[in-house]
């Protein structure tokens, strides 16, 4: 009889792949934090291979990943140069995480809030301009879930997220939804974005969400855009803590 293959056997992961992920993450962080500044050359393969303790093949593949993310430009005979930040793919999960995780001044979270507010404002306006009765009911139920959980901060935050994701989905703007969701959900993983608590947080958040629902229910596109934008920006400003100031040089 022929031996049957083990149905529970899984392909072995190559160690090089795991090493490559770690190398890419560290190089992305070095570039994002300007440890290797724009316009500078990455060290050659040999020194990088020695530094990370990996083969030149792993380094070569890792540099390809950086190139795909727009972080470097590989020029034959000139080496690998860090590209201008305008060409970086900041929506790439590794790049975005490096930005947020190293955002000591909160500058990237300020920028993220502006972009998110702009996108969600447009999506709220789109929902106000065209929505079926059952879609409005979904939004109202999401608001009601927030009211029901206002005495439990974790459940309230989850209900808040559902509210925003519901409006994104109902907007019908797939590109805005994709970008907005990517920014929003990654930001929520940051304790800096969660910020500090403030008095009356639940009440003010509920009130602002209710204004969004009211504008959508009336089909008032401009109001829906305005109140959504104001809510996202003002909410961030209320919970934003002051970033530590750098000590002046002597």
N, C-alpha and C positions, 0 to 999 in steps of 0.2 A: 504493500500500500504506500501511496505517496504521503509524506508527512504534510499535515495541514498547517497552513501559516497561522501564526498566533494572531487571533482577531483583535487582541488588545495591545498589540505592539504599535508604538508610535515612532515616527522618524526621529532620530537623535538630532538635537539642535547642534549646529556647529558652534564651538566656542568663539570662533572668529566673528560670528554675527553679533554675539553678546558684547564682545570686546569693542566691535565697531560702534555699537550704540553708545557705549560709554565714552569712546573717543570723540564721536560727533557731539555729544552733549557738552563735553568739556570745552571743545574748540568753539562751539556756538557761544558758550558763556564768556570765553575769553574775548571773542569778537564783540558781542553785545555790550560788555562792560568796558570796551576800549582798551583792554589789556593788550590786545593786538589791534591797533588803530586802523581806521580807514586809510587805504593807500599803502599800508605796510605789507611786506611779504611774509607769508608763513615760513617757518623754518623748513629746510629741505627734509625729504623723506627720512634720511638717516637719523638726524637728531630727533625728529618726531617719533620715529620707531623706537629709539632708545628711551626717550622720555616716558612714553606710554607702555613700554614693555610689550609691544606687539610687532607683528611682521610688517614689512613694507607694503605687502598686499592689503592688509587691514588699513594702513594709513592711506593708500591710494583710493580704496573704496570710500573711506570716510571723507576724503577731500571731494570726491564726486558728489557725495550727499550734500556737502556744504555748497557746492556749485549749483546743485538743483534748488537749493533754498535761496539762491541769489546772493549768498554771503561772500563768495570769492569768485575771482576770474582767473582761470588757468591759461597762461600764455606760454606757448612752446619757447623754451630758451630763456624766458624771463622769470619763471617761477609762478607761484600762486599768490595773488594779491587780494587783499581784503577790498571788497567792492564798496562803493558809496552806499550809505544806509538807505537812500531812496530806492535802491534796487532790491533790498532785502524783502523776503516774503514774510511779513510780520504776522500773517495768519497761520503760518506753519506752526503746529503745536509745540515743537521744540524751541523755536525762536520766540514765540509768544510767551512760553513759560519762562524762558531765560530773562526776558524783559521784565515780566511781572515779579519774578522771584528776586530780582536784583534791583527793584525799584525803590531805593532808599528815600528818594526825594518825593515820591508819589507822582512824579511827572507823567509817567506812562499811564497811570490810572486816571489822571486828569484827562489825558488825551483820549483814552478809551471811553471815558464817560461822555465826552463830547460826541464821539463817533456813534456810540450806542444810542444816545439821546436823539441824534439826527435820524438814524435808521428806524428806531421804534416810533418816533414821531410820524414819519412817513407811513409806517405800517398801521398805526392807529388811525391816521387819516383815511387810508385805503379801506379799513374795516368800516369806518363811519360812512363812507361813500357807497358801499354796497355790502349788505349783510342780510342773511335770511333770519327769520324769527328764531329758528333753533340755534343759530350761531350766537345771537344776542343772549339767548338763554344760557349758553355755555359760559359766556363771559360773566353774566350775573351770578351764576353758580360759583364761579371761581372767586368772585368778590365775597360771596356769602361764606365760602370756606375760610377766607381770611378772617372775617368777623367771628366765626365760630371758634377759631384757634388763637384769638388775640391774647389769651392768657398763657399760652405755651409758645415760647419764642421759637423753638426749633420747628414746630408744626406750622407756625405762622410764616416763617421764612420759606418753607416748602410750598405753602399755599401761594405766597407772593410770587415765587418762581413760576408756578403753574399759570398764574394770571398772565404774566408777561409772555410766556411761551404760547399760550392760547391765542393771544392777539397776533403774535408773529405768524402762527400757522394760518389763522383766518384771513390774514392780509392777502394771501395769494401771491405775494412777492417772494419767490423762492430764493433769489440771490440775497435780498436783504435779510430774509429769515436765516439763511445759512450763515452769513457773516455775523449778524446780530447775536444769534444763538452761540456761536463759537466764542465770541468776545465775552458775552455775559456769563456763560457757564464756567469759562476758565477764570474769569475775575472772581467769581464766587468762591473759588478754591483758595483765594488769598485772604489771610487774616487782615492784611492791610485794607483790602477792599471792604471787608465786613466792618472795619473801623470801630468807632466807639459808640456806646449806647448814649442816648440823650433822652431827656424827659419828654414824655408825650409822643414817643416814637411810633407806637402802634396807632394812636389816634390820628396823627398827621399822615401816616402812610395810608391808612384806610380812607381818610378824607380825600386825599389826592387820587387814589384809585377810583373812588366813587365819582369824582369829576370826569375821569376818563370814560367810565361807563355811561354817565349821563350824556356826554357829548356824542358818543357813538350811537346811543339810542335815539338821539334827536337827528342823527345824520349830519351833524355840524362838523364838517371836515376840518376847518381852520381851528375850531376850539379843541377838537380831539388831538390835533397835532401840537397845539400850544400847551395843553395841560399835561400831555405825556412828556414832552420835552422838559417842561418846568419841574415835573415830579422827579425825573431821573437826575437832573442837574442839582436841584435843591436838596434832594435826599442824600446825595453824595457829599455835598458841602456840609450838611448837618452832622454827618458821622465821620467826616474826614478828620484825622488827627494831624497836628502839625509835625512835619518831618523834622528830625533833629538837624540843627544848624551845624555846619562845619566850623571848627575852631579856626579863627584867623591865624595866618602864619606870623610868627614872631619876626 
